[in-house]
Amino acid sequence: MLTNQGVTVGSANTTLPLLTLREKEVLSLLAEGLTYDAIARRLGISTHTVDTHLRRLRAKTGAANRTQLAVLAHLWGYVRVQGSD
């Protein structure tokens, strides 16, 4: 297991990989709690394409699942926490 600033994220690589703009968008929306359908509607893409982006994100990060991806998104600052303005 790798750690980042004392946070364990399964076997995921917690160092920031090179992501495409679309991967960053999908990751951010996933971390905000949107479903595949909601992400697809928001971005104007199919749910199959959302799944493809998430598969590629898991491969790039070593994340085992959506939950680990969401944790990494928070660690990397892809999600604004409500009330943190």
C-alpha atoms as an extended CHARMM CRD file, in Angstrom:
* protein
*
        85  EXT
         1         1  MET       CA              0.0000000000        0.0000000000        0.0000000000  PROA      1               0.0000000000
         2         2  LEU       CA              1.2030000000        3.4670000000       -0.8330000000  PROA      2               0.0000000000
         3         3  THR       CA              0.5990000000        6.4610000000        1.3540000000  PROA      3               0.0000000000
         4         4  ASN       CA              0.4190000000       10.1870000000        0.6790000000  PROA      4               0.0000000000
         5         5  GLN       CA              0.7610000000       12.5430000000        3.6220000000  PROA      5               0.0000000000
         6         6  GLY       CA             -0.2970000000        9.7580000000        5.9650000000  PROA      6               0.0000000000
         7         7  VAL       CA             -3.3590000000        8.7500000000        3.9410000000  PROA      7               0.0000000000
         8         8  THR       CA             -3.5360000000        5.1480000000        2.7370000000  PROA      8               0.0000000000
         9         9  VAL       CA             -5.3600000000        4.5780000000       -0.5370000000  PROA      9               0.0000000000
        10        10  GLY       CA             -5.2780000000        0.8170000000       -0.9870000000  PROA      10              0.0000000000
        11        11  SER       CA             -2.6740000000       -0.1400000000       -3.5720000000  PROA      11              0.0000000000
        12        12  ALA       CA             -3.3270000000        2.9870000000       -5.6490000000  PROA      12              0.0000000000
        13        13  ASN       CA             -0.5190000000        5.2150000000       -6.8130000000  PROA      13              0.0000000000
        14        14  THR       CA             -1.0260000000        8.4730000000       -4.9300000000  PROA      14              0.0000000000
        15        15  THR       CA              1.3840000000       10.4760000000       -7.0680000000  PROA      15              0.0000000000
        16        16  LEU       CA             -0.3990000000       12.6050000000       -9.6470000000  PROA      16              0.0000000000
        17        17  PRO       CA             -0.2980000000       10.8950000000      -13.0710000000  PROA      17              0.0000000000
        18        18  LEU       CA             -0.6010000000       12.7170000000      -16.3830000000  PROA      18              0.0000000000
        19        19  LEU       CA             -4.3460000000       12.9100000000      -17.0830000000  PROA      19              0.0000000000
        20        20  THR       CA             -6.2270000000       14.2160000000      -20.0900000000  PROA      20              0.0000000000
        21        21  LEU       CA             -8.6300000000       17.1140000000      -19.6190000000  PROA      21              0.0000000000
        22        22  ARG       CA            -11.5920000000       14.7510000000      -20.0820000000  PROA      22              0.0000000000
        23        23  GLU       CA            -10.1900000000       12.2810000000      -17.5310000000  PROA      23              0.0000000000
        24        24  LYS       CA             -9.8750000000       15.1490000000      -15.0470000000  PROA      24              0.0000000000
        25        25  GLU       CA            -13.4900000000       16.1690000000      -15.7200000000  PROA      25              0.0000000000
        26        26  VAL       CA            -14.7810000000       12.6170000000      -15.2890000000  PROA      26              0.0000000000
        27        27  LEU       CA            -12.7060000000       12.1190000000      -12.1330000000  PROA      27              0.0000000000
        28        28  SER       CA            -13.9550000000       15.3620000000      -10.6270000000  PROA      28              0.0000000000
        29        29  LEU       CA            -17.5960000000       14.5390000000      -11.3220000000  PROA      29              0.0000000000
        30        30  LEU       CA            -17.1730000000       11.0140000000       -9.9730000000  PROA      30              0.0000000000
        31        31  ALA       CA            -15.6700000000       12.3990000000       -6.7740000000  PROA      31              0.0000000000
        32        32  GLU       CA            -18.6240000000       14.7780000000       -6.4280000000  PROA      32              0.0000000000
        33        33  GLY       CA            -20.8380000000       11.6860000000       -6.2900000000  PROA      33              0.0000000000
        34        34  LEU       CA            -22.3470000000       11.6810000000       -9.7740000000  PROA      34              0.0000000000
        35        35  THR       CA            -23.4020000000        8.3700000000      -11.3300000000  PROA      35              0.0000000000
        36        36  TYR       CA            -22.1800000000        7.1240000000      -14.7230000000  PROA      36              0.0000000000
        37        37  ASP       CA            -25.4720000000        8.3400000000      -16.2410000000  PROA      37              0.0000000000
        38        38  ALA       CA            -25.1980000000       11.7780000000      -14.6400000000  PROA      38              0.0000000000
        39        39  ILE       CA            -21.5610000000       12.1670000000      -15.7240000000  PROA      39              0.0000000000
        40        40  ALA       CA            -22.4890000000       11.1460000000      -19.2740000000  PROA      40              0.0000000000
        41        41  ARG       CA            -25.3640000000       13.6520000000      -19.4050000000  PROA      41              0.0000000000
        42        42  ARG       CA            -23.2540000000       16.4650000000      -17.9270000000  PROA      42              0.0000000000
        43        43  LEU       CA            -20.4360000000       15.9200000000      -20.4460000000  PROA      43              0.0000000000
        44        44  GLY       CA            -22.5820000000       14.9560000000      -23.4350000000  PROA      44              0.0000000000
        45        45  ILE       CA            -20.9830000000       11.5240000000      -23.8200000000  PROA      45              0.0000000000
        46        46  SER       CA            -22.2430000000        7.9500000000      -23.5440000000  PROA      46              0.0000000000
        47        47  THR       CA            -22.0970000000        5.8870000000      -20.3610000000  PROA      47              0.0000000000
        48        48  HSD       CA            -19.8130000000        3.5020000000      -22.2510000000  PROA      48              0.0000000000
        49        49  THR       CA            -17.3580000000        6.3770000000      -22.7730000000  PROA      49              0.0000000000
        50        50  VAL       CA            -17.5770000000        7.2810000000      -19.0720000000  PROA      50              0.0000000000
        51        51  ASP       CA            -16.7430000000        3.6680000000      -18.2340000000  PROA      51              0.0000000000
        52        52  THR       CA            -13.7930000000        3.7680000000      -20.6480000000  PROA      52              0.0000000000
        53        53  HSD       CA            -12.4210000000        6.9350000000      -19.0050000000  PROA      53              0.0000000000
        54        54  LEU       CA            -12.7940000000        5.4020000000      -15.5460000000  PROA      54              0.0000000000
        55        55  ARG       CA            -11.0700000000        2.1900000000      -16.6700000000  PROA      55              0.0000000000
        56        56  ARG       CA             -8.1580000000        4.2340000000      -18.0090000000  PROA      56              0.0000000000
        57        57  LEU       CA             -8.0430000000        6.2610000000      -14.7970000000  PROA      57              0.0000000000
        58        58  ARG       CA             -7.8890000000        3.0580000000      -12.7270000000  PROA      58              0.0000000000
        59        59  ALA       CA             -5.0570000000        1.7760000000      -14.9460000000  PROA      59              0.0000000000
        60        60  LYS       CA             -3.0930000000        5.0340000000      -14.6540000000  PROA      60              0.0000000000
        61        61  THR       CA             -3.5430000000        5.3360000000      -10.8940000000  PROA      61              0.0000000000
        62        62  GLY       CA             -3.6190000000        1.7120000000       -9.7810000000  PROA      62              0.0000000000
        63        63  ALA       CA             -6.9610000000        2.3780000000       -8.0710000000  PROA      63              0.0000000000
        64        64  ALA       CA             -9.0210000000       -0.7770000000       -7.6240000000  PROA      64              0.0000000000
        65        65  ASN       CA            -12.4250000000        0.8850000000       -7.7010000000  PROA      65              0.0000000000
        66        66  ARG       CA            -14.4690000000        4.1000000000       -7.9330000000  PROA      66              0.0000000000
        67        67  THR       CA            -14.1000000000        4.7770000000       -4.2220000000  PROA      67              0.0000000000
        68        68  GLN       CA            -10.3090000000        4.8430000000       -4.4510000000  PROA      68              0.0000000000
        69        69  LEU       CA            -10.5570000000        7.1160000000       -7.4980000000  PROA      69              0.0000000000
        70        70  ALA       CA            -12.7780000000        9.4990000000       -5.5260000000  PROA      70              0.0000000000
        71        71  VAL       CA            -10.3040000000        9.5700000000       -2.6260000000  PROA      71              0.0000000000
        72        72  LEU       CA             -7.4390000000       10.2950000000       -5.0230000000  PROA      72              0.0000000000
        73        73  ALA       CA             -9.4650000000       13.0790000000       -6.6660000000  PROA      73              0.0000000000
        74        74  HSD       CA             -9.8390000000       14.7210000000       -3.2640000000  PROA      74              0.0000000000
        75        75  LEU       CA             -6.1350000000       14.2790000000       -2.4600000000  PROA      75              0.0000000000
        76        76  TRP       CA             -5.1630000000       15.8340000000       -5.7870000000  PROA      76              0.0000000000
        77        77  GLY       CA             -7.5490000000       18.7690000000       -5.4170000000  PROA      77              0.0000000000
        78        78  TYR       CA             -9.9710000000       17.9230000000       -8.2070000000  PROA      78              0.0000000000
        79        79  VAL       CA            -12.9410000000       18.4680000000       -5.9180000000  PROA      79              0.0000000000
        80        80  ARG       CA            -13.8950000000       21.6710000000       -4.1270000000  PROA      80              0.0000000000
        81        81  VAL       CA            -15.1240000000       21.0650000000       -0.6240000000  PROA      81              0.0000000000
        82        82  GLN       CA            -18.3580000000       22.9220000000        0.1460000000  PROA      82              0.0000000000
        83        83  GLY       CA            -17.7500000000       25.9290000000        2.3730000000  PROA      83              0.0000000000
        84        84  SER       CA            -14.0020000000       26.0940000000        1.7000000000  PROA      84              0.0000000000
        85        85  ASP       CA            -14.1090000000       29.3540000000       -0.2580000000  PROA      85              0.0000000000
